[in-house]
Amino acid sequence: MVSSSHEALHRIFQEDPGLFARAVKGLGITFAGPLTGAPLPTDLTENRPVDRRLDTLLRMDAEDGESFLLAVESQGKPDPDKPASWAYYLSHLHAKYGLPPVLLVVCADRRTASWAARHADIGPPQWPSLTVRPLVLGPDSLPVIDSPDEAARDIPLTVLSAALHRRDPDAGAILKALATALNDLSADDENTASIFIELTEQGLGKTPAADLWRHIMAADLSFFQSQTAQSLRAEGRAEGREEGRAAGLAEAVLRLLERRGVVVSEEVRARIVGCSDLETLDVWFTRAVTAESAAELFTPGEG
């Protein structure tokens, strides 16, 4: 099953195809820009029961007239069968479209990035007929972007930086810089900001950085309409259809406090669970977005 973090590491290139050229500069590879990308079908299945699918496939067109195919693979762990699949992808794409293909492998951990960067020779050692040479982006090949100004200059690159450095000590600084940049962007283009908010959350996977990101999103009222806050509210209302709307919304309040690290006493828990008034629960949910203590749900502004 494809994980959401897997999805984010290649989908970010669909949102901004030009990110490819900017990201691989750190590898010493230069592609003429500006680049535009058009999505192509990722299904490489033949007329026999062999299902082969890329993660993302783009036709990249540069201003100088150069065109090539960009195949993006999000790789979560070393897989000895992958080089053969990649060789098939590249050969098939070259034959089908008549354009030179480039394989970009995006890895969120160093061990996988190191493995993926090895050149794979296909053929006898005396004369390999084919060599697979992927470009690999991992934590060591993409810079840490921890300045709000720098993040604002290239939000997609910062989202990718956050995803690839999600297990590093620098993750928090990247996320804070990104949040500031997205806050400014949301004032002009809320839809685009929401896309990158969601991609960031997906790209962080199940890591402490993901919990920090949810906390940052919840703590800033300008992001109250973000996917994170809305999904929590929706979860509560969905549960409410089965168990009573008030019970579902009460659970959403408790879940939000828990995700933000706010301590909830048994007395407070009982008060929230025991409330059956939807308007009151909705007010408590809104206050839970910024509350530093559970008591602030009931007496906001006091210690």
Secondary structure as GFF3:
##gff-version 3
##sequence-region A 1 303
A	DSSP	alpha_helix	4	15	.	.	.	ID=ss1
A	DSSP	alpha_helix	19	23	.	.	.	ID=ss2
A	DSSP	three_ten_helix	24	27	.	.	.	ID=ss3
A	DSSP	beta_strand	35	39	.	.	.	ID=ss4
A	DSSP	beta_strand	56	62	.	.	.	ID=ss5
A	DSSP	beta_strand	67	74	.	.	.	ID=ss6
A	DSSP	alpha_helix	82	97	.	.	.	ID=ss7
A	DSSP	beta_strand	101	106	.	.	.	ID=ss8
A	DSSP	alpha_helix	110	116	.	.	.	ID=ss9
A	DSSP	beta_strand	120	122	.	.	.	ID=ss10
A	DSSP	beta_strand	130	132	.	.	.	ID=ss11
A	DSSP	beta_strand	135	137	.	.	.	ID=ss12
A	DSSP	alpha_helix	148	153	.	.	.	ID=ss13
A	DSSP	alpha_helix	155	164	.	.	.	ID=ss14
A	DSSP	alpha_helix	171	188	.	.	.	ID=ss15
A	DSSP	alpha_helix	190	204	.	.	.	ID=ss16
A	DSSP	alpha_helix	208	219	.	.	.	ID=ss17
A	DSSP	three_ten_helix	221	223	.	.	.	ID=ss18
A	DSSP	alpha_helix	227	243	.	.	.	ID=ss19
A	DSSP	alpha_helix	245	259	.	.	.	ID=ss20
A	DSSP	alpha_helix	266	273	.	.	.	ID=ss21
A	DSSP	alpha_helix	278	288	.	.	.	ID=ss22
A	DSSP	three_ten_helix	294	297	.	.	.	ID=ss23
###
